Amino acid sequence: MNHFLLPICLLFSVHLMAQEFDGFALYNSLNSRTTYLIDKDGNIAHRWDCNTRGNYTVLLKDDGNIVRGAIFDGNDIRGAAVGGMVQELDKDANVIWEHIYSDATKVSHHDMTLMPQGGVLLTAWEVIDRAHLDMLGYTATNTQRYGTHFVELRQIAGTQEAEVVWEWHIVDHMIQDVNPDLPNFGVIADNPQLMNVNVPSSGGFGGPGGGSDWFHVNGVNYSEELDLITFSSRFLSEIYVIDHSTTSAEAAGHTGGNSGMGGDFLYRWGNPMNYETPGNRRISGPVHDSRFIPDDGRFRGGFIQFFNNLGADGTTAITAIDPPFNGTTYDREPGKAYGPEIEDFTLPTRARASGQSASNAMPNGNTFVNLSSGYMYEEDMDGNLVWQYPEGPAKAFRYTCDHPGIKALLGDDSGCPSSSTKSYLIEENLQMAPNPSNGFFNITGLSGLNQIESIEITDSAGKLLQVIENQSNSINLSNQEAGVYFVKFNFDGKRSQTKMVAVK
């Protein structure tokens, strides 16, 4: 029986699997004034003794400077991982620029992501008072809520200050179905690009910020390739994508930008109940650290990955999905939830982390995991532990030896191999055809890989289905059910990277 329809041409980029941790981890523990860069042996390769306490995230720039969220002592608004300040520091912890984003009506908190032209995008709260809530059709009894917004900061040339160059506010993208006299009245299920102002929030009245924290957005990431932003909401168990190619004025509306949708949600995933649409809930509890995996040939390139703190079975996992991106926005069949229906990749973590945490999909196929209040580690595609370090900050990230920031910061003192190229690109043109397929796939583009020893086919759970000895130009999956499969090429004693094969 033929079960297979293959909706896209399958392109494979093959990489050698490096089994060892090659690079550095960067972190700043909550409320600590010290930022650490540690090497593969756990040695401190560099440290920054800062003049303020860190609140959540620290990031390495290409020039070797760090950008760091910090706690402003004069914050009027309090809540989980509150910040109020962001700084750029050089290698000696001298302040290049800093900006206080905090007053009685707003404050930065949690995460940030680097932006073009030296900028940084901050997650922030803003006070939405009762009068504004009434204008939005909000029906609960809260006297105020903290609404999510993002601000992009960029250094003012010749100064140690920054300015806001772009912003987005969730209150500009809300819908309700209780008061037809308000301008945002509509059918929620027909408008998934908008947030239901009365969506149930797990934060309730006892959440951070004295119950005012509405959505608890805790992670944000930017793709320069796509000019898109993704973020995660703990209280709604959902991740989102919005368009950054807009102006701030367009981001406040529903038209403009590459997507033509202004600042509306281009995509959302994890909890279709939030937009009153049938579909299985795939994020059962807290979620953090939504991020784009660069589509540069690495495993799961083009996917969105996030830290699923509490799955349906109560476990913690790194989850990745292959969203239906069409080049400008995301496809969705009317009346149905955004796809995919199930996760495309799930990697259970080695210990449970109920909050915070982060992960990286590394260029060599390994996965770096930071378990908040636990430890950080890296494992390869076969589940082998290749590195571990006994610190579990809110966030930590891996930087490979060939990252420009590592080279700028450490130079010849990095201890890295002289030729640390972690792409290991062997062939860019491997293709599986025909398309669509009934389960029989021809492999083309194998020239130059004549040292292949075997090809392994596994299902999405990692179960080995087939082993093809020596080089082969075809794969037969006609006896398998429709699903998700992996192809692994083994050669020269190493295992190659694979692309996911989605068969429908």
N, C-alpha and C positions, 0 to 999 in steps of 0.2 A: 504493500500500500504506500502511496506517495503522500507524505505528510507536509512537504516543504514548499514554502514560497519564500524567496529571498528578495526583499524589497529594495536592497541597495547593493551596489557593487562593493565587494569586500576588498579593501586594500590593507596589506600587511606591511608593517615596518619592523624589521627584525633587529634585535639588539642582543649582544652577549649579556648573560646574566652575571653580574659581579656579585660574589657571595659575601664580600666584606663591606663594612661600613666605611665609606670613603668621604670624609668631610667633617662638618662641624654642626653642633646644635646651639641655638641661640635662645636664651630665656631670661626673664626677670620675674622672680616670684612676687606674688601679690604683696603689696605694702613694703617691698624691699627697695633700697636705694641702689642696689648693685645689679648690673646686667652682666651675664656670663656668656662667653663663647667657649665651648668645650670641644676637644678633639676626640678621635675615635678611641683613644685610650683613657678617656675621662679626665685628661689634664686640662687645666684652664689655659686656653690659647690666648685669651684676651679678656679683660674685665674693664667695665666702666663704673667708676664710683661717682654716682650722680648726686645732684643737689636736691632731688625730690624722690618721693616714693613712687614706684611703678604701680599702675592699677590693673594691667591685664596683658597687653601685647607690646612686643618690641620687634622691629623689623630691620633687616640689613639692606642698605642701599648699594647700588653698583659702585659708588665712590668710596665705600668702606665706612661711611657714617651710619649711625642708627637713628631710627625714628621711634619714639617711645611715648606711650600713653602714661600720664602721670596724674597724681592726686593733688588737686588744688586745695589748699587748706581753707579757703574761704567759700567753699561750696554751700549754697543755700538749699539745693536739692540733694537729697540723699537716696541711696539705693545700692543694689548689688553692683559691684565693680565700677562704682562711680569714679570718674576721672576729673574732668574739668580743665585739663591741660594737655598739650602735646608739645614735644620738643624734638629737635634734631640736634644730635651731638656728634662731635668728631671723635677720633680714636682716643683722645685724652679727656673725653667727657666735657669738653668746652661746648657751650651752647652756641649753635649756629643760628638758630631761631627758635622761638617758642611762642605759643599762643594760648591764651586763657579763653576757653569756651565755657563760660559759667556765669550765670547771674540768677536772679529770682525766677526767671521764666524758662531757662534752658540749661543743660549741662551735658557734656560728652560722657560716655560710659563704655565699658566693654571694649569692643574691637575697633580696628582700623585697617586700611589697606593702602598700599602705595599706588599713586596715580601718575600719569604722564607729567612731564615738565617739572619733576621734583615735588609734586603735590602729594597730599595724603587725604583720604576720605575717612571721616569719623562717624561712628554711630552716636546718636544723641537723643535725649528726651527733651520735649517741650511741654509746658503746662497747658492743658486744654481745660479751660474753666467750664463751669456748669452752663453758662449762657451759650458757649460755643457748642457744647455737647447737645444742648437742646436744638440748636440749629442743624445739627447733623442727624437728628432723630434718635438719639441715644435714649434708651428707656430705663436703664438701671439707675440706682440711687446715688452713685458716686458724686461727690461734689466736684471732683476733678479727676482727670486721667493724665498720665504721661504718654503723649503721642510720640511715635518714632519719627525721626527725620535724619537725613544724612547731610553733612556739609563737607565740601571739598575745599581744603586750604592750600594756599601756595605762598611761598615766601615773597615778600615785597622786596624787590631788587635793592641792594645796598643797605638793607636794614636787618635787624634781628626779629622782625615781626612778620606775621602772615596775614592774609586776607581771605575771605570766603569768595570763591570764584564759581561755585555751583552748589545748588541745594535741591533737596527733594523732601517732601512732607507727606506722610501717609494720610493725613486728614484731608488732603486734596483729592483723594481717590477712594471715597467711601460711598456706600449705597445703603438704603434701608427700605423696608417694605411695610412700615407701620403708619406713616403719616404722608398721605398723598399730596398734602399742601406744601411739602418741602421740595426743593429742586432736585435732591438726590434720591427721590422715590423711584423704585423700579423693582423688577423681578430679579432677585439675587442669583438664582440659578442661570439666568440668561446673561449675567454680567460677571463672569469670574475674574475679569480684569480689575474689578473693584473689591474693596474690603467691606464686608457686612459690618456696619457699625455696631450691631448687637451680637456679633459672633461670640459664642461662649469662650471664655478665656480661663485656662486652668489657674491663672494667678489669683483670681477671686479677690476677696478683700484682705487676704493675709499675705499677699505676695510682696516682693521687695518694693521699697519705696512706700511703705505703709498702705499697700493695696492699690496705689496709684499706677504702678507699672502695668501698662495695658497689654503689651505684646511680648515684652522681654526679648527684644532683638539682641542677640549675643554674638553674632558672627557676620562678617561682611568680607567680600572678596571681589576684585575687579579683574576683568580680562581685557587687556589692551588690544588683543587681536580682534575681539568681538565688539569692544566698546560697550560691554554689558556689566551689570553689577548683580551679584547674587547675595542673598542674606538669609539668615535663619531666625525663626521665632520659637523660643522655648514654650511659651504659653499656648501657642496655637498648633504646635507639632507640625510645622510646615516650613518649606523653603520657597524662595521667590526669586524671580529675575526681573530687573527693570532696565530701561534703556538709559545709557549715559550720554548718548550722542545729542541729546536735547540741550537747549538753553534752559536756564532756571525757570524762565517763564513757560516754556513748553513742558517742563517737568511738572509744573503745577496744573497742567491741563491734560487733555485726552488726545491731542494730535501733535505731530511733529516728531523729529528724530528719524533715525534710520528705519525704525519700526513703523512709523506713522501713528504710533499710539501714545505719544507724549510720555507722561510719567506713570501710566497705568501698568499693572502687572502684565508682563509678557508671558509669564509662566509661573506656575505654582505646583507644588507636589508634596504629597504626604498625608493630606487629610481633606478629602473632597467634601466632607460634611461642612467645612468652613464656608463653602460656597453652595451649599444645599444641593449637591449633585451626587447621584448614586456612584458608588465605587468603594473599593476596599481601602480602609485606612492603613497606610504603610509605615507611618511614624507614630508609634503608640504613646510616646511620652516625650521627654526632653530631647531636643536636638540642638547641636552646636556646629560651628565651623563649616558652613556651606562654602564650597570653593570650586572653581573651574579647574579641571585638569588640562594643562596645556596640550594642544593637539600638535605636538612636535615629534611624534613617533613613539612616545612612551606608552606603556600599558594603560588602557582606559583613557587615552587621549580624546578630548572632546566631551568627556563625561562631566557630570557634576557630582562631587563627592562631599559627604558630610559625616559628622560623628553622631551616630544614632545611639543616644545614651541609654535608652530603655526600649528594646524591641518588644514585640508581642509576647515573646517567651521570657522576658525579664532579663535578657542578656544585653551586653554592650557590643556594638559592632561598628566597623567602618563600612559605610554603604555608598555605592556609586550607581548612578542611573544615566542612561543614554537618552537625553531628552529629544523630542521631535523638532529639532531646530531646522528651519527652512532657509536660513541665510539672513533673514531680517527679524523674524519672530518665531513663534512656536505653534505647530499645528495642533488642533484639537477638534475632534468630532463633536458637533453640537449636541448638547444634552448629556455628554459623557465627561468623565474626569480626564484631566491631562494624563497622557501616558508617560512612561510605560506602566503597565498594570502591575508589574512586580519589579523588584530590584534587579539590576543587571549584574551587580557584584556585591557580595557581602563577605566581610572578613571579621569574624568574631575576635574581639580583643582578648588578651591574655589575662585580664582582670577587669572587673566591673568599674565603671566610672559614672556615677549618677549625674554629674554636672561638668560643665566646662569642657576641657580637653580639645585635642586637635590631631590632625594627621596630614601627611604629605604622600602623594604618589610620586616616587622618585624616578629620575630618568632611567635608572638601570632596572626598573621593574619592582624594586623593593618597596615596602610600605613602612613609613615612619609613623609611629604612634606615640602621642603624649597623653598619658593618663593623669588627669588632674588629681592632686592629692595622693598620687601613687608613684609612678616612675615613667620613664620614656624608653622606647626600644625601637628596633627595626628588624623586620623579618623579610625573607626573600619570597619568591613566588611559590616555593614549595613548602612554606610555613616554617622554615628554619630560622631560629633566632640568630641574628648576625651581630647584634649590638644591644647593650642595655646600660642605663645610667639611673642611679637612685635619686632622682629628683622629679617631682610631678607638679610643675607650675600650672597656672591656668592655661597658658599656651606656650608652646615651644615649637620651633621649626628647624628643619635641616637645610643646610647649604652645602652643596657639593664643592669639591676642591677647585673646580673650574668656574665657580661663580665669580663675577667681576669684583664683587665686594670683598670676597675672601682674598683675592689677589691684591687688591688695593690696600687692605688692612694689614695683611701679614707678609705679603711679598714672598721672598725666599725662605722666610721663617715658618711657613705654613706646615712644613713636614709632609706635604702632599707629594705624590709621584710627579716627576717632571713632565710627564705626558698624561695628565689626568683628564682624559676625554670620556665623559660618562655617557655619551650618546651611543658609541660603538656601532654606528649605523653601517650595516652590511648591504642592505638592498632596500630600495624604496618602492619597487614596482611589483611586488608579489600580489597576484590577483587570484581570486576564486571565481570561476565561471562554470556554467552559464548563469545568467541572472534574468528571471527567477530560475530556481533549481528544484528538481524533484528529489534531491538528496545526493545526487552525483555531482561532485565538484572537480573541475580540472584546475590544476595549479600551474600558473605561468609566472615568468619572471624569476625562475630559480637559477639562472646563469650566475656563476660565481659562488654558488653555495654547494659545490660538489662534494663537500666534506660532511654533508648531512648523514648522520648515523641512524636516526630514527625520527618518526613523527608520531606524537602522542595526541589522541583526541580525548578530551574529558568533558563531562557535563558541567552545569553551573554549580553543582555541589562539590566538584572536584573528583568525582568518580571516574576512574580510567575506563574508557570504552574500547579504545583500539590502540594498538601499537603497530605502526608500519615501519618495518625494518628497511634501512637504506633509503636512498633518495627515491621519491615517488612523485609522479605528476598528477595523481588523482586521489580523491578521498570519497568513500562511499558511506553515506549516513542514511541511506534509504530505509534501513531497518529501525531507525530511531524515531521517537516521537518529536513533534515540533517543540522547539525550545531554544535554549542558549547553550552554545558549545565553545570550547577553546581548542586552539591548535597550537601545539608546542613543537618546535624543531630542535633536536639535539645534535650538536656537532662539536668536534674537537674537545670533548669532555665537558662542554658547557651547555646550558639550556637557554634557548632563545626566548625573546619576548613574543607575546602573541597579541593579536587583536581579538575581541569578542566576536563570535559569529552568531548573529541573531537570526533564527529561522522561524518563520511564521507560516 
